[in-house]
Amino acid sequence: MTFGIEAASYYVPSLYLEIKDLAEKRGIEPAKLEKGLGLHKMGFPDVHEDAATFAAEALLKLIKDYNINPKEISRIYLGTESALDAAKPTASYAMQMVEKVLEKEFGERVFRNCDVVDMTFACIGAVDALHNSLDFVRANPDKKAVVIASDYAKYELASSGEYTQGGGAVAVLISSKPDLIEIENNWGIATESVFDFFKPRRHFKKEDLTNAPESFPQKIEIFTDEPVFDGQYSNQCYQDRIREAYDHYKEITGLNKSYENWKYLIFHLPYAFHGKRVFTEIYSLENGLSYETPEEQKAVAKSEEYLQFINDKIEKSQRASSEIGNMYTASIFMALLSALQTSFNENEELAEQEIGFLGYGSGSKSKVFAGKVSENWKKVVKKWKLFESLKNRTAIDFETYEKLHRKQLQNSVNENYKGFGLTSVELENPVLKGARYYDYQG
Ligand SMILES: CC(=O)CC(=O)SCCNC(=O)CCNC(=O)[C@H](O)C(C)(C)COP(=O)(O)OP(=O)(O)OC[C@H]1O[C@@H](n2cnc3c(N)ncnc32)[C@H](O)[C@@H]1OP(=O)(O)O
């Protein structure tokens, strides 16, 4: 019996900012962002969008596009690091939104017996949900699970993370009928606790706050959706963890040089060119190339062989990321969609080809695993129209972007939006303070 991904859907935020507009306003050379990091557009949520609406959109599309009977979904596991609440899972909001839309056809509370939960480990939370859900269907081959990766990658204005923002969701159906890709049960894993990127309850002192009233406590502790991070250190942690997980994968499988078997290498992409920038180390080690000094490292990255390798095995997975930006947990799934969609558009046959995955989550952990593309993959991919749908987004100017970022807009930019949207957050009623309410515009 085989296990893996039977179907897949995605949702990207309805707005975007041209990266060159951001570069111009921040005094950054556009070529650094476009040619150095591979950034073109940055997906950005409208006022009514958040990680729960992204997840609900992807889940509803999955169910509709592949005619899934929602009653047959035994679990919905959501990987996210943009949770809207520290106790109530974001998956519960998404599930309820979709239930309401399905009510007419399937009756009330279609997910009544469904196991719903969030999993969090920075950007690798959804890979953890995938790993866990594959174990679940292996133990229960007649059951189906949905894994959703949903996030809003937000950084402080004018920080070095600002140009690596983005967001969106990917939902995949996991079962014993892996029409898209069969995933083998070998998991190379590497973990180390580090502070490369994290979202602590922030501690503020009174003097940090402008115009704090006399009555304000001396210290306050609040959640923010923007991380504390050290960019170059996070790159190093990523590189170290994927090397360790890759070595572990080779140890488990007994393979000498795994990536040579892989048609595509699918990375967690915090920005489009990240995978190809960090893989030079493993590539050098595998090919006996010197990788000690910065000059040697540059030489590998610029070598004709490595450029060809990128072109063959990585470039197609980067294309969606260049148009969307970081999707945190969803980035690795979107990189897969990008590569498969591109092959589909170019009439390439992928059946039976092996694909390698290199996931990373700050804090930190990497998982390396592989899968085999199924005979039926084209039937699944033909529903996506990924690159066409990216053209249907609305461009925003820099001023609108800053206002959205600062949460200064009351009304949605796309006032007549279709789909799920946040309508209100309860602020008065003490037993519901902070509850979020959503609706669906059909
Ligand atoms: C957050 C997660 O999702 C989890 C993770 O993966 S952690 C790893 C990634 N970390 C993050 O994304 C954290 C948030 N982002 C950041 O901190 C930063 O944006 C970043 C670390 C990703 C990039 O940092 P940076 O200092 O702006 O860029 P830098 O590392 O110097 O790279 C710029 C590239 O552009 C190139 N470049 C610069 N000017 C150029 C120009 N005019 N023309 C062409 N290329 C140019 C540089 O040569 C360099 O590329 P190479 O090293 O490949 O040659």
The ligand as an ORCA input file, in Angstrom:
! r2SCAN-3c Opt
* xyz 0 1
  C      11.933     33.143      8.668
  C      11.825     31.816      8.060
  O      11.036     31.624      7.151
  C      12.695     30.712      8.591
  C      13.988     30.723      7.827
  O      14.051     30.251      6.738
  S      15.345     31.476      8.539
  C      16.413     31.881      7.162
  C      15.944     33.135      6.471
  N      15.739     34.246      7.388
  C      14.773     35.162      7.185
  O      14.035     35.097      6.229
  C      14.635     36.256      8.223
  C      14.087     37.558      7.641
  N      14.893     38.088      6.548
  C      16.135     38.637      6.723
  O      16.652     38.729      7.824
  C      16.891     39.139      5.512
  O      15.976     39.654      4.587
  C      17.762     38.039      4.839
  C      18.694     37.428      5.882
  C      16.887     36.954      4.282
  C      18.570     38.656      3.705
  O      19.516     39.508      4.282
  P      20.250     40.687      3.477
  O      21.345     41.107      4.382
  O      19.265     41.705      3.054
  O      20.762     40.012      2.163
  P      22.142     39.243      1.905
  O      22.206     38.013      2.754
  O      23.261     40.210      2.014
  O      21.962     38.777      0.408
  C      21.799     39.678     -0.628
  C      22.118     38.979     -1.917
  O      21.885     39.919     -2.971
  C      23.068     40.068     -3.746
  N      23.084     41.457     -4.223
  C      23.284     42.581     -3.517
  N      23.209     43.664     -4.345
  C      22.964     43.190     -5.589
  C      22.782     43.809     -6.866
  N      22.847     45.124     -7.016
  N      22.557     43.005     -7.932
  C      22.488     41.662     -7.812
  N      22.652     41.027     -6.611
  C      22.882     41.788     -5.516
  C      24.208     39.742     -2.786
  O      25.368     39.411     -3.505
  C      23.591     38.575     -2.023
  O      23.570     37.398     -2.812
  P      24.713     36.236     -2.767
  O      25.178     36.092     -1.369
  O      23.994     35.030     -3.257
  O      25.757     36.715     -3.683
*
